[in-house]
Amino acid sequence: ESLYQMMALHFGVGSLGTLISPIAPHVAFALHLLAGGSYFLDSTKRAHVLRRLLPHRESHNVVATLPSDGEPALRIVFLAHLDAAFTGMLFEPRTVERFEKLAPPHPLSFLRRGLALATYSQFALAGFDLLRMVLGPLTLPLRPLEHAIGVPGYIAFLSNLQVVLEDQVVPGANDDLTGVVALPVLAARLAEGKPPEVELVFVATGCEEAGTGGALALAARHAEDWDRGRTVIVGLDSLSNGELRFFDKEGEVGQRECARWLITAAERVVDADPHYDEVRGFTIPVGGTDVGAFLARGYDGMCLGCIDPEIGSPRHYHLPEDTPENLDWDKLAFSIDFADAFVREIWRARLG
């Protein structure tokens, strides 16, 4: 039902392992490996393990297609998600501002990827458990170091638990109804002049905020009939309240880079029109988009979204203030214009 339930469960299991390690190292070893291994598999879209213990809800994808004449030489699938996010202390402006101010310098920029740190620390803690099985009480002086390594897991558990307990859903005007309303606008525009051998698929996905569930289901459903060599995924996620970016990597743990040719296509659009000078690549430090579900299955794809450089996320991100009244409508129009130009550049790149 919620991505935050899933994260609280994983890092709660890991935190429990750290706390009981001195009295039950064998159990702690199993808990740390379960927490780290399960979240790694979940985040990289390989498998669901601990997530299966949580309640599930049904959801839907809404799919519309502008077909090609005959077998498509190129299929472009647009993704924008229908569901809205939960809010909590994680997303309060003061928290986000402090996180941005404490951002480490470039050589240590990996420290910004908090969930990756929390995940990999579980394997380090499992190593302490293994050592304790062999050396017993001799490892007690290592407890302060263990707790220090466990801090990312503790933070992930407590912060996500707070979101779960608050249980408040935001309006989601920017994230991601801006992407959803862009779909029919782009459909109307791209229908004019669409090459006959191109198929365009417009998808409003469900349960993105619960871990890209709709995109995962869509990718699984079409694994056989959407040829990877002829299918390109374009995500539209939060198209206002910041500067437009193309997300050049996906995944908080085990990041996958977008195809170089797609990055080049976006850069060509920018180079061709000074109006788009602000658009550049961006790597999301925490979280991901629906496109990641398709990258995990070997498709080429890239997501477009807006980021306020001052805070590292869109304004009003996952907050009750994410309402239509707080949207930058000119930026939404700008983002749709860029998406239109980007898709036409994809046509040129793939069809010649």
Secondary structure, DSSP 8 states (H G I E B T S, - for coil): --HHHHHHHHHHHHHHHHHHTTT-HHHHHHHHHHHHHHHHHHHTTS--SGGGGS-------EEEEE--SSS-SEEEEEEEE----B--GGGSHHHHHHHHHT---GGGGGGG-HHHHHHHHHHHHHHHHHHHHHHGGGGGGGHHHHHHHHHHHHHHHHHHHHHHHH--B---IIIIIHHHHHHHHHHHHHHTT--TTEEEEEEEES-GGGTSHHHHHHHHHTTTTS-GGGEEEEEE---SSSEEEEEEEE-SSS-EE--HHHHHHHHHHHHH-GGGTT-EEEE-SS---THHHHHTTT-EEEEEEEEBTTTTB-TTTTSTT-SGGG--HHHHHHHHHHHHHHHHHHHHHHH-
